[in-house]
């Protein structure tokens, strides 16, 4: 089975696009490599990227400080559980899904 490729498109200001392309050239990256790296870091919850995103969300009022703290707490708890029981990521997600269903107020 082969993975199908798809396009992701969005709009931005012309100036932002120009500055972005200049930075990409400076770092010897293509747009594809850049976005694949960012998506990989986001999907895999790279701590550096998550720190940046949490700051961004707080600055732009995308999430409340309380919501960010809950998310950070859940991530820390997931790491503890994973290390304690040597679980894989999908197993940890299943545990937290169960807990969330049983305790939606958390």
C-alpha positions, 0 to 999 in steps of 0.5 A: 500500500502506498501513501497518497500525497496531498497538497496543503494550501493557505494564503498569506501576505505577499511580504510574509511569503517573500521573507519566508522564501528568503529565510528558506534560501538562507537555511538551504531549505525548500518549502516542502522540507520546511513544512514536513519538518514542522509537521513532523515536530508537531505530530511527534510533540517536539518539546522545542516546537511545543514550547514555541507554539504554547507561547504563540497561543498564549500571545495570540489568545488562542488558548487560555493559560489554564488550557495550556497548563492542562495540556502541559500537565497531560503531556508530563503525565503521559511521559511518566506513564509511558516510562513507568509501563514502557508503553508505546505512544498509541497505548498512552493515547488510548489510556488518556482517551479512556480517562477523558471519557470517564472524567470529562471535567479534567 
